[in-house]
Amino acid sequence: MRARRLFPWLLALPLACSALPAAAGDAPLPTDPRKRLEALQHALVKAAMEGQTRVRTAAWVDSTGKLHENTRITSDMKVRGVRVLSYLNEADGPSAAIVAEGRGVTPSEEACKANLQRYRREATLSTAVRITSSGADQYYWNSFLQQTKARLVARATASRKWLLTAPAIVPGNAYDRLLTGAVPDVAPYHMTIEVLPPGALAIEPVRPAQTMRQKAGQMVNAAADYVSDAAPRRAPVPFVLRLSVTERSSQRLLWQDAVPLFFPESELSTTSQPLPPGLLAELDRVLEHWQQRMDADFGCRPQQFNVLESNAQGWVINGGQAAGLTVGDQLLLMNREHLPARILEPDSAEHLALVEVISVGNGRAVVRKLAGPHNLARSGDWVATPF
């Protein structure tokens, strides 16, 4: 019955907003946190009504003959960010202009720029060699991965959009963890750089076409090497370099790209040799391309901090001073198991709250509720996002 009473209000909402455009206008920041939360909720509902909506209803009769009904209303709305462009005074209550788009819509440049925040994304960065090689070749692969890691960290630091750190070393048993005081990583994201064999992910290295003169030159060099005392040389080695970005809490893959590369021909030696300049130049080109793609992709993603635990003061989130959080920042706390997809359901307000940062540490911050339901559920996939 509650869902039936909601339908007339949902149907009248877009009509009311379109019939009274003159009443809407820019408004100052509401001082009352409850009014601010109401404006954000109203904006999410309005954005959901502008997209495709699905209504699923189930009914059953229990053993006593009582009829039960369950209605689920889901929306295809994809919130690019809860960034408030301006607050609005509308006829049916306070609202806000936020960045939200429907499914299948390419994010516009204006929407992505509006979503840019003063906060940085924190991630741990690890490397892995997935290619079979000898002990001598392992040295070159590890050197190459160290160069890749160092250059990626330098680019991320210069752009001030990512903060990359090494993963924490956590012992396998509880005794060693207590003895060393090791704590697991809580950064929202994790990046992995991998060296894969050629043909991985159906990516085949493309060798440039050789002319007849080049082929003849190779035959002459091979004959000369056979009779000379020069040191033997290692043939070019094709491989695939891949970068992956995952969300730590859900282990969900957020971004990934892979490119084919060649380790150039090099001289076999018993001493360490620097990496070929041509390979490093190609590596810089690949990293620049990856940085541009990640900036374009994550620039349109909302900044979110996961709720780690709750205590007497409030909730602990995995964002701290390095991410740009300061005491007094206000965040929108929402349960991703219900929002924003189920914002049109009657109990959506029970999964939304306005919180304020009361203390900030290294990689963590504590937030307390300013406005929201009296009994906020502590279970679920809760995240805090700036607006």
N, C-alpha and C positions, 0 to 999 in steps of 0.2 A: 504493500500500500504506500510505503514511503517513496518507492521509485515512481509510482503512478503520479503522486503529487509533484514530483520533480519535473516530469515531462512538460507540463505547460510553462513552467518557468524557463526551462531550457529552450523551448520553441520561441518564447517571447523575448529572450535576451537579445538576439541579433536584431529583431524588429525594433526594440526599444532604443538600441544604440544607433540604428540608422535613422529612426524617426526624430531623434533629438540631437543632431550633431552640434547645434549651437550651444548646448549646455556644457559640452566638453571643452576643456582648455587646460593649458599647462597650470600646474598647481605646485606650491612649494612642498618640500619634504614634510610629510605628516610627522608631528611630534609624538603622537601616541603610537607605540609599537603595534597595538592591535589594529589601528587604522592602516598602518603600513603593511601588515600581513594580509589584511583584507584586500588591499589594493593589489598585491601580488597574486593572491588567489583568484581575484576577479579577472586579472589579466590572463592568467593561465586558462581559465574557463573560456574566456572570450576567444583566445587563440585556438583552443580545441574545437570550439563550435565552428570556426572557419574552415576546418579541415574535415576529412572523412571520419565518420563515427560509426561504430558497430554496436548493436544492442543484442545481447544473448540472454534469453530467458529460459529458465528451467523450473519445472513444477513437479512435485511428487506428493504422494499421500502416505503418511506414516501408518504404523500398526494400529493407531487409535482412530484412524479415519480423518485426521487433521491434514488440511492442505497446506503445503509449504511452497513458497515461490522464491526464486533467486534470480536477480537481474544484474547482469554485468555490462557496463558501458565502457567501451574502449575507444580511444582516439589514435589516429595515425600521426598526431602532432609530434614533431621533433623539435625540442627546445634547443636552439643553438647557444643559448645562454640566458640566464635570468638577469642579464644586465639591464637595468632600468634606464631608459633614455630620458624619460620625463614622467612625472606623476600627473594624473588627469582627474578632474572633477566631472563625473558623469551623473546623469539623472538617477541611475540606480545604485549609486555609491562610488566611492573612490576606486580608481583603477590606475594602471601604469602601462606605459608603452615599453614592451620588452622585445627581445629578438627571438622570434619563434617562426618556424617554417614547416610546411607540410611535407609529407613523404614525396620523394621524387623531384623536389625543387632544388636546384643548384644554389648553394649559398652565394648571395651577392657580395660584392666587395664592400659595400656599405655595412652589411650585416656583420661581416667578419671584423671590420674595423671597430664596430660598436662593441664587439665582444672582447676586445683586447683589455686585459686587466693589468694592474700594477703588480700582480703576483707572479712568481716563477713556479714552474713545474719541477718537482724534485724526483729524481730517478736514480737507481743504482745501475751500474754498467759493468757487464762481464763479457769475457771473450771465450771462444771455444774453437778448437781445431777438429773438424769432422772428416778430415781427409786422411787416408792411410799413407804414411810416410816413414822413412827411416829416421834414426836418431839424429843424423846430421841435418836432414831436411827439417826436423822439428825445430831446430834452432832458428832457421830462416822464417818458418811460419810464425813462431812466437815473436820474433823481432818485428815481423810485418804487422801482427795484431797489436803489439805494443805501440807502434807508430800510429796505427789506425785509431786506437783508443785515445792516445794523447792528443791527436789532431782533432778528433771529434769533441773532446772535452774543452779544448781551447776555443773551438768555434761556438759551442754552446755557452761558454762563459762570456765570450765577447758579445753575443746576441742578447744576453740577459733574459732569455726566455726559458732556459733549462738550467738546472743545477745537477750535474752528474757526479756521483761519488762511487767509490769502490764498495762492493758488497761486504757486509760484516761476516767475519769468520766465527761461526757458532759451533762449538763442540757437539758431538752427537749424543752424549749422555748428560743427564741432569747434574751429576756431581761436578763435571768439568765446567758446565755453564755457571754453576754457583761459585765455583772456585775462581774462575776468571772474570766473572761479572759480565759475560757476553750477553748481549740482547739481540734479538732478530731485527732485521730491517723492517721499517714501517713506511718507507717512502711510497707514495701512491703508484709509482710506475717503476718498471724494470726494463732495461735495454740489454740486448744481446747481440754481439758481433760474432759472426761465424764464418769460418772458411770451409766450404763444401766442395766435394769432388766435381769435376766437369760432368755435365748432364743432370745434376741435381735440380729438382723443380722444373725439369724439362727445359733448362737453360743451357744451350750449347755455345761454347766460345766460337766466335767467327774469326777464322784466320784470314788476313788480307790475301787477295789473289797475287800470286807470284808471276813475274814475267820470265821469259825464257832466259834472259841474262842473269836473273837472280838464281834460277835453278842451276845454270851452268856454274855460277860462282860457288854455290854450295858444294857441287861435285868437286871442284878444284880445291876448296878448303878441306873437304873430307880426305882427299888424297894427300894433301900436304900434312894434315894432322897425323896420318897413318905412318909417315916416314920421319916426322920431326920428333923432337924431344919435348915439345911444348906440353904444358899441363893439360889434362883432359878438361872438357867443359861439360856442364850440365845442360841438357836440352830444355827448351822453354816448357813450362808446366802450366797448363790451363787450370783454372779453378773458378769457383763462384763465391762472391762475397755477399753476405746477407746481414741486414740490420732489422731487428724486430723490437717492437715496443708493446709490452703487455701491462695490463692493470694487475697490481699485486693482489688485491683482495679477492678478485674473481678469476684470476689467471686468464682473462679474456684478451685475445689478440686485438690490439687497437690499430697497429700500423706495421707494415712490412714491405721491404723492397730488396731485391737481389739483382746483382749485375755480374756478367762474366768478365774475367780478367786473365792476364797471362803473367806468370812470373818469368821475366826475361832469361835468356841464356846467360849463364854465369860460369866462372871458372871454379873448378873443384879445388879447394884449399883446406889445409889443416888449421888455418887461423881464421878468426872471425873477419867477415867482410861487411862493409856497409851495404845497405839495400840499394839497388839500382836507381839512379835519379829518375829514369823514365817511369818506373813503377810508382815512385812517390808522387810524381806529377799527375799520373793518372788517378792515383788515390785521392789527391786534393780535388780533382774534378768531380769524382764520385761523391765525396763528402759535401761539396758545395751543392750538388744536385739534391742530395738527401736533405740537407738543411732547408733548402727552398721548399721542397715538398712537405716536410714536416711543419714548417711555419705556416704554410697555406692550409694544411689539414687541421692541425691542432689550434690554429688561430680561430677556427669556427667551432671548436669544442668548448663546452662550459668547463670552467675550472672547478674541480670538485675535490674535497677532502673527505676521506672515509672516517666514519666514527669507529674508534677502536674499542672503547669501553666507556662505562659510566661510573661516576663516583658521587660522593656527597655534594660536590660543588656543581656538577653538571655532566658534560660529556667531553671525552678526550678525542681529538681529531689528529690525523697525521699531517699536520702542517705547522711550521714554526717560523722562527725569525728568518731563516734562510729563504723561505718561500715568500716572505713579505708581509706576513700577518703581524698586526700590532694590537695592543690592548685597546678595546673600544670598537674594533671592526664588527660590523653586523653581517651575519650570514643567514641564508635561507636553508633550514634543515628539512630534508624530505626523505621519504622512504621510497627507494627506487623500485621496490616490488609493487608499488601502487601508483606512483607518480613518475612522469606526467601522463602515462598512458591511460590511467583510470581517474583522471581529475574530474570527470563528469559524474562519478558515482556519488551518492548522498554522503558517504562517510569519508570523502577525500580530505576533509578538513582535519580528520584525526591523524593524518600522516604528513602534516605540514606545520612548521613552527618557525618563529623568528628567534635567533640566538645572537649573543654578543660574546666576543672574546674577552675573558677576564684575566688570563695569564698565558704567557707565551714562553716556550723553551726551545731546545734544540730538536727540531723535527716533530714537536708536539705542541698542542695548545689546548686549553680548557675553555669551553663555552658554556654559558648558562642561558636558560630560556627567558626571553622577553615577552613573547606572546605565543599562544598556541593552545592546544587542548590541555585540560587539567591533568589527565592521566595519559601522558605520552608513552606509547609502547616502546619498550627498550629493545625488542627483537626486530629483526628485519635488516635489509640492506640500506642503512641510513648514510647519507652523505650531506656535507655542508658546502654550499656554493656561494660565492660572493655575488652581490647584485648591485 
